[in-house]
Amino acid sequence: MPEAAPLSRPILAGVVTALVGFTSSFAVVLTGLAAVGANPAQAASGLLAVSLTMGLACIVLAWRYRMPITAAWSTPGAALLAATGAVDGGWSGAVGAFLLASALILLTALWPALGALIARIPPSIAQAMLAGVLLPLCLAPITGLVANPWGVVPVVLTWLVCARFAPRWAVPLAFVTASIVVAVSLVQDGAPVDPALLLPRIELTAPTFTLGAAVGIALPLFIVTMASQNVPGIAIMRSFGYEVPWRPAMLVTGIGTALGAPAGGHAINLAAISAALAASPDADPNPTRRWVAGVSTGASYLVLGGASAAFATLVLLAPDAVIPAVAGLALFAAFGSAVQQAIDDPGERLPAVVTFLVAASGISVLGVSAAFWALVAGLLMRTVLHARR
């Protein structure tokens, strides 16, 4: 019998899961939304939307299935948006692409053949595309050290020390340091902060549907969300003895994505990186009680969503290069994992390299972003090599 533990333990584990997940990557979300055309108010609304929808998804799934199932926003998807930039149709076109991505997630739940088709994309190709998308963002801390050393050096040093002694908190504490840098800058400049900017609010946008946004955002967003979040999330939960119900999970996250899209939310999915925080024995020795951590995670996301406007304002007022440096540091682990998986199989290495280089190039052809062309180039290269053999 597992030893008894107070109920406060899984509750605290859920709070930690939400704090780590939110503070580690909210800057990536805001960066991605701004890149595809969102103004500051719309980006703040998008952050609020994904916070609320993933919080509700955590509560619904954990409560219904009595498992520590946690949802998260698609961090790789946000990085994809940051690398894609403006698309045909502008911000409303991006919102339309978010809705299309939600439709594909729902279709995956209702039509298993689509999930099987995505599974046929070689992991090396999918991960190489993700690595190429992440590369420019991961360079931000390095270029920031030159562009604004006084602002970025404290952030990087904090991250480096914590990566050695408290890896889980490395990025959140780097963000705390960045907040201090922003506060000092505001005091020095004497810049006033409008209190109205700190109040959370929803900014609805009517979607438009364009081919460029559908191919350049919706399809790659769906693929990276499935390949880099949902599938690993299922595997991590299985490693702790939990068999996550696939169809209900896709239905909940698909509906959540659809509800959040008009408010600027790009996508939610099963948690992958942070999944273990709520599902491991550290949350509770008794595996039948860890579902409480899932509910606690969701409730904490709802609270953090209420502060989304304040977080967005902090990003808006930050000195040059400081917040991009935090966002880049947050993606180092994901970038390393993607590179490792992309080149792990020697037989798949060359197509993966081609995919990576095309994605990292940032090219746009016929209004379609590099992520899509990277998939095309990698799959074509792989087909040619296999045909030759």
Number of C-alpha atoms within 10 A of each C-alpha: 5 10 7 9 13 8 14 13 17 30 24 17 24 30 23 22 26 31 17 19 24 21 21 24 26 23 26 27 29 27 24 25 30 21 22 26 21 23 13 18 19 23 28 33 28 30 31 28 31 29 31 24 29 31 30 23 27 32 24 19 25 24 16 11 13 18 26 34 36 37 34 30 30 29 29 26 29 27 29 30 31 23 27 25 20 21 25 20 20 17 25 24 26 34 33 27 30 29 28 23 27 29 19 21 30 22 18 22 20 15 13 11 12 15 16 11 10 16 14 9 14 17 18 26 30 28 26 33 34 32 29 29 30 27 21 16 26 24 15 21 25 18 15 21 19 12 15 15 17 13 25 29 19 18 29 26 13 19 24 17 13 18 14 9 10 13 13 17 18 23 29 23 20 29 27 15 22 27 19 15 19 21 16 13 16 16 10 9 9 9 10 8 12 8 9 9 17 18 13 19 18 17 16 16 16 12 19 17 17 18 17 21 30 23 18 29 31 26 19 26 29 23 22 21 24 24 21 26 24 25 17 17 25 21 15 21 23 13 13 13 13 17 14 19 12 13 15 15 25 24 19 25 28 25 21 24 30 25 18 29 28 24 24 32 32 34 33 33 28 30 27 22 16 20 23 21 26 32 30 20 15 14 29 26 17 16 18 12 18 28 29 28 34 37 30 27 35 32 22 22 30 22 14 21 25 18 18 26 25 19 21 24 19 20 22 14 15 19 18 15 20 30 29 23 28 32 27 25 28 26 23 16 12 20 24 13 14 24 20 15 19 28 19 13 12 9 12 20 18 19 25 35 22 23 34 30 20 24 30 22 16 19 16 17 12 9 15 20 26 27 34 23 22 32 24 15 21 28 20 15 19 22 12 12 14 11 8 7 5
